[in-house]
Amino acid sequence: MSLTVTQRPSTTISGNTSKWNAAKNPIVYKMQRKDYATSFISNSAGKIVVQFAGVDLRSVFPVGSKGYLKSDNGVYDLQISVFDVQFSVGDTYVICNEAYISVTLNGFMNAFTRSNYRVQVGVYNTENNLLGTVSYSPDKSGNLVIDVSTPLKNTLSVDNVADYVTGFTTNDETTAYVKFYIRYRELWLNSNESETNDTANQFFALYGARQIGELYGGNLAEYVNYENATPLAQFLTKFTLPSIWRGYPFSISTITSDNVSTNSNFRVEYFDATGTTISNNVVTKAANAGKLIRFSPNNALAIPSNAVTAQIRYEKTGIVVLSQTITCDIKDPCSNPIHLYWRNSLDGDAFWMFDFNQNYSYRYDNGRKAERYVLFASNLTDNEFDAISELNTLGEVYDVAYTELTTSVNKSQARIGSQVYMMDATGKKTGVIVIPTEVSTKTKFSRNKIQITIELPEIY
């Protein structure tokens, strides 16, 4: 195998390695093709002479063929054409038409006689199941940029499978992320190369996206809880001050690094209007390395009647805090509310309760009848306006296939790449479609309003 992996999908933050990537962005491996190692580069009448020790390469670099030469010291980095090729005392000497510069030792040369050269990459989960295959060809210098995000993204689900009716304290959303590795093989006409198994290097992909300008690109480094608590992890929320409505489901998500060796879990603490602690609870510590975990604080500890805020953080045994401490507003539900759940662009849980003032109608379209609601929210901060705006997503709408109408069927249509649910106080989920609506506000306003249009399942 003459292929070198020069970059894998991870990044370093404060000395820690983050292996978590957003599957809606490219997840990139970089490789360098190196067909044959050079042992010495010398001069022959002003031409480059490349020596290959202990191998006969006369058929690989015939006269008139082309190749790519690169020396480790950077003196040579160019495409060459073969002037002559000789074999002597077990070594091959390729004389190139290009001008000699100086003596160098180590490097490599790629043979353009390898027709239809490409690298085939298989993406596997930790159960060694093949998730998909991609194939890439290098540039003229042998560099490959291999994006494995498509097979990973196609493996993940936007559905929320957590049971909010029965209730949970913590939940590992295994359908929203995958741990993966690759196997790769060089291929060209009449090749017979063996496959390289990269299972020693495993990474994570979740169904989220980073935006242009992010410090760590498509990696979620600042959202990961590390064993040394540096830096403190951010929660996967777009709300700077999430809202919890009494009597209604709520959950918040975080990521744990696979290097966390100490048991860990969540803590919740409630405060009254004066900022005084009313009650707090620490969820039993567990081995939570390498997970995407959601936490339901009101199931860990009932919300006191006089609580106005809650604080949530993630910590490990020994009361070592691993995450930021996030404050949540506790609100009373309005009359006739519509409570929506969705996954935000980071793949974290998001909730918003829309006030009682809704426009309600029936939609008749393409032989379908369905209820539609235009939902309104006002008195929003800029951050809340932006976070709720993520409900408006792109993607084709398709009919959901089912063979039997059972209680597990909760939607008749879905949108590719997005799933929004209307939840009642019991935690029952009804899948709805958000009809994209252009929303706007004026930057001079300190508070904003927004409207969201949803369509409920088809009425038969």
N, C-alpha and C positions, 0 to 999 in steps of 0.2 A: 504494500500500500504506500503510494507516494503522495499522500495527501495529508496536510497538516491543518488542524483546527486552530485558528488564531483568535477566535472570539466566540464565546457562548453567551446565552441570554441571561446574564446576571450583571449586577453592578455593586459597587462598594459605597457604603455610607457609614461614616464614623468608624471605620475599621471592620464593619460587619458586611457580610455578603447577602444581598437581597436576590432571591431566585424567583420572585413573583412578577409576572408579566401580564399586561393587558392584552387579551386576545383580539381586540378590535383594532389594535395597532400591529405593525409588523413585529414578529418575534424572530430575531435574526441570529443565525450562525454565520461566521465568516471562516472561509477555508482558503488555503493556498495550495495550488497544484505544484508539485515538485517531482517531475518524472525521474530525473537522474541527477545524483549528486556529483558535482565536479570536484576534482582533487587538486588541479593546478591549471592556471591560465598563463600562457607564455606568448612569445612573439615569433612569427615566421614571416620574414620579408614584409613587415608592417601589418600583417594580418593576425587576427586573434587565433590562438591555438588552445583548444579546450581539451584537457586530459581527463579521462574517466578510468579510474584504477580498477583492474581485475574484472573487466567485463568487455565483451565484444558487441559494439553497437553499430557496426557497419550497415546493417539492414535497417536500423532505426533512423540513422542520419545519413541517407545516401546523398551523393553529390547532386546539388540543385534543390534539395529540400530546404525547408525553413524551420525555424525554431525560435524559442525565447530564452535568452541568457540573462541570469542575474547573479551577481556576486554578493557575498555577505557583507563586504565592506562598502558596497554601493558604487564602486567604480564602473561596473557594467550593469546596465539595466536596459536591454534593447532586444529588438527582433533581429535575428541573424539569418543569413543564407549560407548553405554549406558549399565551400569551394573544393574541398577534398576531405577524405576520411581515410585513416590508416589504422592498422592494428599491429602492435609490436609488444612483445614480451608480456602479453596478457592485458595490456592496456589499449584503450581506444583513444585516438587523437583526431579531433574534428577541427579542421582548418576553416575559418569563416572568412567571408569576403569583407567583413567590417574591420575598421582600423583598430589596431592594438593601442592600448593606453598605458597600462602598467601591469606588473606581475601581481596576481592575487591567488589566494588559496581556495577557500571553500565557497560554494555556491550551488546553483542547480541550473539545469537546462531542460526545457520542455520540448517534446517532439511534435511538430504539426502533422506528422504522418499518422498520428492517432486520430483517425477519422471519426467524426461525430462524437467527440469526447464530451462527457457529461457526468454529473454526480447524481445518483439516485439516493434519496433520503427517505427512510421510513420512520414515522413518528409513532411511538409506543407509549402506553400507560404503564403503571407499575405492575399490572397483572400480565405484562408482556403481550397485550392485545394490540394489533396494528390499528392505529387510528386513521392513517392515511399516508400517501406517498407523494412526494414532490420531486421534480427533476430540474436541475439547473446546469447551465454551461458557463464556463469561466470567461473573463475578458482575455485579451491577447497576452496579458502578463500572468495569467493563471489565477487571478483572484476570483473567488466566488462569494456572493452574498445570497444566503439561503433563508427564505422566509417560510416558517412552518406554522404561521398563525391560522391559515385556512383550515387544515384538518383539525386543529385544536378547537377553533371556534365552532366548527360543525359538530363537535362532540358535546359541547356544553348546552345547557338548557336555560331559557329565560323564565321558565315556570318556577313559582314558589311552591315547593312541596311540603313545607313545614305545616304542621297541624296546629293552627291557632285555636281550634275548637276545644280539643283535649287540653291544649296548653303545653308549654315547655319553658324551661328556664334558659337552657342553652341548646343550640342546634347547629350541627356541622352540615352546612349546605353543600353536600358532595356533588350535586348535579351542576353546581355553578362554577366549579373549578376542577382542574385535573393536574396531577403530577405526571411528568412525561420525560422521556429521553429519546435519543435517535440512534438509528443504525444507518450506516452509509456505505456506498460502494461506487468505485470508479467504473465507468462503462465507456467503451468505444468499439469500433468495428472489429469483430473477432477477439474481443477481450475475454479474459477469464479471471478476473480479480476477485478476491475474497471480500466478504463484508466485514466492516469494523463495527463492533458493538460499543456504544458510548454510554452504557447503562451506569457506569460509575459516576456520571455527571447528570443529575436529575434536577428538573426545574418545575415551576408551577405556572399555569395559565388560568386566568379567570375571565368571566364574561364582562369585561369592562373596557374603558378607553381612557387614555391620557390625551391631553390637548397640546397643541403646538406651543412651544415655549416652556414646557415643564422641565424642571432641573434635571430629572432622571429619565427623560424621554418616555418610552413605553413601560418602564419599570416602576413598580409601586413601592419603592424603597422606603419612603417616609411613612407608609401606612403599616409597616411590619413591626411586630413586637419582637425585640431581640433579647437574648439571655442577659446581656450586660446593660439593658435599659438605655442604650445610647444609639440614636436619640429616642425620646419617648414617642411611641407610635401615635399617629393620628387615626381616628375612627373613619370608616368608609362612609362618610356622610357629606353632603353638600351644604347642609344647614350648619351655620355657626352656633345656632341655639335651637336644637330640635325641639319639637312640641310633642307632648304626651297628653292625650285626652283621656280623662277618667272613664273607666268602664269599656274602653276600646283597645284593640290590640296595638302593641308597639314593640318594635325590636330594633336593635342597632348592631352593626357588623364590624368585625375587626379581623386582622390577619395575624397568624403566629408564624414565626420563623421555624424552620426545621432544625435549627441549632438550639432551640429551647429544651434544656434537659431537666429543668425543675418544674414540678407541677404548677399549674397556673389557672386562673379564672377571673371572674368579674366581681366587683364590689359596687353596690348602690347605696346612696345615702340621701335621705329626704330632709328638706329644710322648710321652715315656716317663713312668714313674711318678714320677720326680723333677721333672717339668716341663721337662726338657731337650729342645730341638728335635732330632728325629731326621732329618727330611727335609721339604722343602717344594717346591711347584711352582706356577708361575703359568701359567695357560692363556693361549694366544696371544691378544693383544688384538684385538678385532674391532669393527666398527660395530654397536653393539647398542642404538641409540636406539629407544625406544617398543616394548619387548618384555616378555613374561612368559617368563623364562628359568629352566629347571631345570638344576641342576648335579649331576653324579655324581662326588664327590671320589675314590672308589676307582678310577674309570676314568682320572682325571687323574694319579693317583699311587697305586701299590699301597700298601696298608696294611702297614707294617712289623710284624713278629711281636711286637715289644715295645712297640708303640704302645698307649696307654690313652686318649688323647684326640686329637681333631683340632680345629683352628680353621679356619674358613672366613670369607672376607670378599670383598667386591666392590670392585674398584679400576679406575682408568683409567690410561692411559699417563702416565708420570712418577711412578708409585707414589703416586698420590693416592687415599687410601681414600675410597670413596663410601658404604660400608655399615657397619653395626655388625660387629664380629667375634664370631661365634657359636661357642661351644664345643660339641662333640659327644662323648658317651661312646662308646668303642669296646668292644664286648662280644663274647664268644664265644657262638655259638649253642648252645642246649641240644639234647638228643637229641629226635627226633621233633617238631620245632617246626612251628608254623603261623605264617607270616609274612604279615601283611596290609598292603595299601596302600590308601589312600583320599585324597581331596582334603578338606582341612579347610574350615572355614567361610570362610576367607580365600581359598580356591581354591589353596592351597599344598599341596605333597606332604607326606604323613604316613605313617609306617611304625610297626608294632609287632610284635614277635615274642612269641607266646604260648607258655608253657612246655609241656612234654611231657604234663602232666596234663590231659587233655581227656575230656569225655563224648562218646561217639560213638554215633549211632543212625541208623536209617532212618525217613524220614517218608513216610507214605502219605496223600495228600490230593488230592481232586478229580481222581482218576484219574492222579495223578502219584506217582512214587517218587523220592526224593532223599535224599542223605546230609546229616545235620545234625551239627554239632559245637557243644558248649558249651565255650568257651575261657575260661581263667582266667589272670589276671595278679595278682601280689601284690607287696608291698614297694614300692608306688608312692607317689611324692610327690603332694601335692594337685594340682600342675600336671599331672602325668602322668595322674592320674585324670580330670581335666577334659578333657584333650586326647583321651584314648582314648574318653571318653563321647560324643564327636562321631560315633562310628560308629553310634550309635542315632539314626536320622533318620526323619522322617515322609515320606509320599509313597506313592502307589498302586504296587503291584507289577503288572507286565504281562509277557506272554510276548514274547520277542524273535523277530521274524519273520526267517527265512532260507530261501532256496530250495535251498541245497546245503550239506551238512555238509563244510566245508573246515577246514583247520588254523587259519584266521583266526577261526572261530566259537569263542568261549571262554565263552559263557554261554547259558542257556536262558530266564532271567528277569532282569528289571532293575527297579529302583525309581526312580520319577520323582524327579529332582533329586539322585540319589546313585548312585555306583558304587564298589563295594569289590572288590578283587582279592586272591586268595590267590596269592602268588608263591613259586616254589621257588628254589633256589640258582642255577639257570641263567637266571632272569629270566622264565620262562614265567608268564603271567598266566591265572588262572582266575577268571571273574567269579562272585561269590557275592552272596547276599542276606543282609543282617543283619536278624534278627528282633528288632524293638525290645523291649528289656527294661529295666524300671525298675531303675536302679542307685542305690545310696546308700552313704554312709559316715558316720562320726561325726567331727565337727570336732575332737574331743579327740585323735584318733589322729594321730601324726606320719607314719605310713605306712598305705597303703590297699590294698584288693584290689578286683577288678572281674571280672565275667563277661560275655562277649559270645557271643551265639548266631548262628551262620551256617548258611546252607543252600547246598549246592553245586548245580551244574547237574543237571537232571533225568536220571534213568537210564531209557533207553528199553528 
